[in-house]
């Protein structure tokens, strides 16, 4: 993926070899570089017979032949070396950045560059004009009037290539990103994503999607049916029962309290269509709390019917469903699909929407908004990932300007829902998310897709969304798995592992 190394010569009493032109890095919130963390080494040398002996233990036969040709032609040149070479009057060692590492963090978020060094996807594309620089990695050889290299003169280089602080500074925390990637890789999720945001800020602290790709071999993935190049964190999927949080908020705001009850016998019929709870489980008489704990579909269909489609839809819009989220300049999530009021006038469509099914789709950023709103007293900030941009002179040339928070739900309503979501983890479908030493709040989902496997079983999307610590939430975490079983089995354990490790970081 890296551009070919080019050598250029200027005959004004210097011969200059350019090894690379710096592409500014991305930094995390602690100013740790997320790219440009590894190096290749090159030796630029004068055409002197001693050079071959000095470099023979540092390079291979092909490079040695290149050295001998340069000496024969009496022209300065360069060669790749396996390890750093000591500088002297004949040789200067140059460290060239390798853009991506073998275990590159946040590969889908950052994206990749093409063979010409231009951004093609992700933040590499969105901030391409900021990332391009004119800072070169070079060796310049003083020459006499006839153009011959002066053997006693010092080879000139510029340290700015390695010392520049220019780049795009992100809200991502590299430690959290690594934790998320480790836990995702250790899980059963082979196609899916994890998003971690600051509950009170909307700052994206980690974004990971699987399967991953190698930024240096993009062509290997173009026909891959598992679509490794897709960033699943910003793609939309059927939502399922996590949406019950929105319906609960709509009901409480409209004056229908959590004491509204429904007698669940495992199914509910709406205009001749039967909608079932998971495994047709009969939950008996349930109120809002117990309906969330057991994820009772029938209850939320009845609740949506009581408060009406307009009320349900209005809350979903206030929470940001159906709209793209620009998490950085010129780059946005998918909008997902939010049914309109005309569609919801059909009773069956409203029934499906009440528990996150039907035509409704959303992505992890939108689900994060919903949970952050509950954890943050009724308001949320849209997820964003860029803090500021610095040029090569250390001058800040762009700063993210946070807009006013979106006020979506009354604080009293969110306190009630938060308390219910704590019970969902302690006593309900999300028991696998329960942590030690602190309390979390969250909800699972198992969404039908309408797509079937060869064995006639339906493909499912499974989810978990939540925040912690529940009393004063710092982090909102959303997890999705394609081709899942249940949200409690697939995603809740991943939340637990991530939350437990982040809590330990906070304690230090």
HELIX and SHEET records of a PDB file:
HELIX    1   1 UNK A   50  UNK A   55  1                                   6    
HELIX    2   2 UNK A   61  UNK A   73  1                                  13    
HELIX    3   3 UNK A  107  UNK A  110  1                                   4    
HELIX    4   4 UNK A  122  UNK A  126  1                                   5    
HELIX    5   5 UNK A  128  UNK A  131  1                                   4    
HELIX    6   6 UNK A  160  UNK A  163  1                                   4    
HELIX    7   7 UNK A  174  UNK A  186  1                                  13    
HELIX    8   8 UNK A  218  UNK A  221  5                                   4    
HELIX    9   9 UNK A  232  UNK A  234  5                                   3    
HELIX   10  10 UNK A  240  UNK A  243  5                                   4    
HELIX   11  11 UNK A  244  UNK A  254  1                                  11    
HELIX   12  12 UNK A  278  UNK A  280  5                                   3    
HELIX   13  13 UNK A  288  UNK A  294  1                                   7    
HELIX   14  14 UNK A  297  UNK A  307  1                                  11    
HELIX   15  15 UNK A  309  UNK A  318  1                                  10    
HELIX   16  16 UNK A  341  UNK A  344  1                                   4    
HELIX   17  17 UNK A  347  UNK A  354  1                                   8    
HELIX   18  18 UNK A  364  UNK A  375  1                                  12    
HELIX   19  19 UNK A  411  UNK A  427  1                                  17    
HELIX   20  20 UNK A  431  UNK A  433  5                                   3    
HELIX   21  21 UNK A  487  UNK A  490  1                                   4    
HELIX   22  22 UNK A  492  UNK A  507  1                                  16    
SHEET    1   A 2 UNK A  14  UNK A  23  0                                        
SHEET    2   A 2 UNK A 132  UNK A 142 -1                                        
SHEET    1   B 4 UNK A  25  UNK A  27  0                                        
SHEET    2   B 4 UNK A 167  UNK A 170  1                                        
SHEET    3   B 4 UNK A 386  UNK A 390 -1                                        
SHEET    4   B 4 UNK A 396  UNK A 399 -1                                        
SHEET    1   C 3 UNK A  77  UNK A  81  0                                        
SHEET    2   C 3 UNK A  38  UNK A  45 -1                                        
SHEET    3   C 3 UNK A  91  UNK A  98 -1                                        
SHEET    1   D 5 UNK A 204  UNK A 210  0                                        
SHEET    2   D 5 UNK A 192  UNK A 198 -1                                        
SHEET    3   D 5 UNK A 475  UNK A 482 -1                                        
SHEET    4   D 5 UNK A 458  UNK A 468 -1                                        
SHEET    5   D 5 UNK A 440  UNK A 452 -1                                        
SHEET    1   E 2 UNK A 237  UNK A 238  0                                        
SHEET    2   E 2 UNK A 361  UNK A 362 -1                                        
SHEET    1   F 2 UNK A 262  UNK A 264  0                                        
SHEET    2   F 2 UNK A 284  UNK A 286 -1                                        
SHEET    1   G 2 UNK A 267  UNK A 270  0                                        
SHEET    2   G 2 UNK A 273  UNK A 276 -1                                        
SHEET    1   H 2 UNK A 326  UNK A 328  0                                        
SHEET    2   H 2 UNK A 331  UNK A 332 -1                                        
SHEET    1   I 2 UNK A 379  UNK A 380  0                                        
SHEET    2   I 2 UNK A 406  UNK A 407 -1                                        
END                                                                             
